[in-house]
Structures are given as C-alpha cells and as structure tokens.
Amino acid sequence: MPQKTWTNYYRGHKLSFSNIALHYPYLYKILYNRPKKILEIGCGPADHSVFIKSLSKKIQISLLDKEKSLLLRNKEVYGKKIKNIYNYDILDESIAKKLPKLAEIIGTESFMVSLKDNRP
C-alpha cells in the first residue's frame, strides 16, 4: 500500500472547473485587489493560483508546502506559471516571520473562505 501523502492523493489530478466555480467569489476578490505577487500556502495541486495566473499574466505566483514532491509536481505540470516554490513547514516560526516579505497576498483555502466574512 502506498504511503499516504498529498502527492499520492493528487496523483493524476486535473484542474477542476467545479472547484474553481465553488471558490470563484473568493478568487475574484483576490484579483480585485490587483496583487503583483501571491503566495499560496499549503498549495495542494495549486488550482487556485494557476486559475488566477490564467486571468492575469502579470501576477507572480509562488507556492509553499512542506511536501517537496508535491511542489516539484506542480512546477513540472505548470512550468513557468509558477515563479517560486518554497519547501517549508509553515509551523516553523522563523519561516512564518518571513512570509510578509514574500508576497502581497498570502493565501490558503481558509483565507479564501474568510473573504466572505464582512467583518473588518
């Protein structure tokens, strides 16, 4: 039985229209802010970042995940659409302190869901 990893989970994964449609309101809000750089933390297959990049060629997309093989898979699949990949554990405090310097918008799926919240 193969080891349980996110890389194995996403093996053979293709960009899903239903996933994009489900999250489109949040993705639109990210685009509305016109960021130049986005860092997606815990990127999984990077569907959201790649979709945003397809709508705005000027945005630089970077991915951060602690599973190196998943990052390498994304870089192989998406090539030049991905500017940088970072193989870090986000729970490492020294890495967390550097994040604001890496991008204008730092996103996770939890971040996108929080965009629907209208509280300041």
N, C-alpha and C positions, 0 to 999 in steps of 0.2 A: 504494500500500500504506500503511495507517495506521501511524503511529508506534507503536512498542512501548512501551506504558505500562501500569501496573497498572489505570488507569481503563478502558482499552480491553479489557484482559484480563477484567475483571469486568463489563463491559457486559452487561446482561440477566441478571446473576446473581441467584438467589433463594436464600433461606435453605435450607440443605440438612440434612435430618434425618440423613443418613448422616454428615455432617461433625460434627454435634452428638453423635451416638451414639459416634463414634470418640473424641471428646475428653471425653465425659461424666464419666469418673472425675476428670479434672483440674478440670473446671468445678465439680464437686461440692465438691472440696477448697477451691476459692476461695470458694464460697458458705458452706461450713462455718466459715470464718474471719469471716463476717459483716462484711465491709468496708462502709464508708459511701461510699467513692469508689474507683473503679477507673479506671486509665489504661491503655488498650491501645495499645502502641507497634507501629508497622507494622501498622495495623489491617486492611488489606485491606478486605473487604466488611463487617467488624465483626460477623460471625455470632456469635462467642463472646460478645462484650459484649452484644449485643441479646438473646441467649438468657438470659444471667444477669439482665438487666434485666426480662425477662418473668417471671422467677421471684421477683424481689424488687424491688418498685416503689420502695423507699426508697433503693436504691443509685444513686449518681450515676455515670454513665458518661461518660468523656472519651476522645477519640481523638487520637492523634498520628501523623502521617505526613508525609513530605516531599513527597508528591504532593497538591497543593492540590485538584485536580479530583476526586480520589478522596474526600477529606474532604467536599467540597461535595456529592458524590453521596450519601454516607452521611447527611449532615444532611438532604438532601431526602427520601430514602427513609424514614428513621427518625424524622425530626422531633424531637419533644420527648423521645424516649427518650434522645437524646444531649444531655448538658449542655453540653459544650465540645468544640471541635475546635482542635487546635494544628498549625499548618503549620510544622514544624521539621525540620531534618536532625539526627537523633539523634547523629551523629558530631561535631556542634559541641559542644565541651567546655563552653561557657557554658550551653548548654541542658541538658546532662546533669547539671550541678550543681543545677539547679532541680527536677529530676524528683521527688525525695522529698517536696517540698512540695506537689506537685500531687495526690497520691493515697496511699491506704494500701496498695493493691496495684497494682503496675505489672506489666502482663502483656504477654507476647509469646507466640507459639506455642512458642518454645523454652522459655520459662518454664513453660508448662503441661506440657510433656513432662518437664521436670526435676522436677515434683512427684511423679512416680512413683519418683524416687530417694529412698531412705530415709536417706541419709547426712545428718548434721547440717549 
